[in-house]
C-alpha cells in the first residue's frame, strides 16, 4: 500500500481516489473549495432541477458503466427519453433539424447543395502529409467547405468547447477526426470502417453513445464518490507547495486553522491548469532532470486559455413556448448573430426536471465568441437569453424559474500549439517520479473524458506502486 495525495476534488480526482482506495491505497483528496464535483452542479427548487455544468454523461466506454455500478448508483441512473434524439442547428434565424443519415443530408434545409456536394466529395480529398498542425477551421474547409464550417462545425465547437474553430487545434481538440484522416484518408470512410474497431473494443462513437444522468442530477455521482471516500476528502484545503525528497512527497496546504503539511508516496494533480500554475514544485527531481528549478517550473500552464461561460437555466410554462422542444437542444452558429451559444431542452431529456405543464431550458452564454457577456449580471443574462429564446423558440412572457451560474474560467482551449503543454506534462512526470497529471486540461474536456482520465490515472499509479513494492 502507498499513500497518495489527490489534488482537486472534481470528478477526475474523485474517480481516481475512489479506485485507488478500492485497490487498498491510502488516499487523501485536497479540495480548495467547500464542495466536490467541480463544474458538476445540480440544484433543485420549486419542482425544477437546474444543471449548471454538464447536463448528460456519455456512455462512451464500458468503464463508465462499471463506475456507476461500483459507486452503487445503477438504480438511480436515468437514461434520456428515447424520443429526445432530435438536435437542431440555427439557420435563417430558426432551428433546423440536423440530418440523421445520408438520406437526411440530401433533403435537409440546413445546407445548400454546394455543401451537400462537398460532403459527397470528401472521401476523394487527399489527406494532408506535410505535418503542419491545422486549426479545426482549416481542417474542415480543406476537407469540406466554408459553408460546412460556418453553419455546422462552428456551432458544434461552441457546444463542446465554447471555443473558436479558427484557434482550436484539430489534432488536440478533435484528435479522432485527425486520426480518421490519417488512417482512412477520409472522415466518411473512417466513420464506416472505424465503427467495426470500436465495436471490438466495446467503445461507442460520441454521436451514438447513450446519454444518461441520475434521479437528482449529475451531482449524485460526485456526492456518492465523496461519501464513500469519507474523511479522505479534505475540503477548503488548497495545496500551495509540493516538495520531493528521498522519503517521498511533502504536500503543503492551507486550512482555516493555518498552514499544514503531510507526507505521501505519490501525488496526482487533478485540478485546473490555472491552479497547477500556482503550485510551487521543489525538492529533488529524478535523475533525468538537469536543472531542478526549470524542471519544476509550472508557471507556463497559466497560458492555457479558459474562456468564461455562464449557465442560465430558465423554467417556462409549457403554453408560453411555441416550439415543441422535444429533442436534445439547439446550437447556434456565430453567423446567425445571436448572443447565446445554444440551449439544451433539459426537461425533455429526463423526467422530474420541471413541474407538470412546464419546461426547463438550459442556455450557455460567453465563451470565446462573446467572453464579456459571461460577466453580465444575473438579471442581464436572463433578459439576454429570453430575447434569444423569444426569436428561436417562440418563448413569451417571463420565466417562472431561473438559476444562473458563472464560470470565469470554464473550459480549457486546446488551441494550435497545445502540444507544447502536453510535452511539458510528460516532461514533469518523467523528471519527478511519483508525480502524475490528469484531468480535462490533458485528456479531453467532456465529462466522460474526465471520468476516464481518473480511471486511467488510478491504474497508472497502482501499476507504479506494484513495480516499486512488488504488490498492489
Beta strands, then each sheet from edge to edge (+ up, - down):
strand 1: 3-7
strand 2: 26-30
strand 3: 42-45
strand 4: 48-51
strand 5: 57-58
strand 6: 77-79
strand 7: 87-91
strand 8: 94-97
strand 9: 211-214
strand 10: 233-234
strand 11: 239-245
strand 12: 248-255
strand 13: 258-264
strand 14: 266-269
strand 15: 280-283
strand 16: 306-317
strand 17: 329-332
strand 18: 340-344
strand 19: 358-366
strand 20: 401-412
strand 21: 435-437
sheet 1: 10+ 2+ 1+ 14+ 21+
sheet 2: 3+ 4-
sheet 3: 5+ 9- 6+
sheet 4: 8+ 7- 17- 18+ 19- 16+ 20-
sheet 5: 13+ 12- 11+ 15+
end
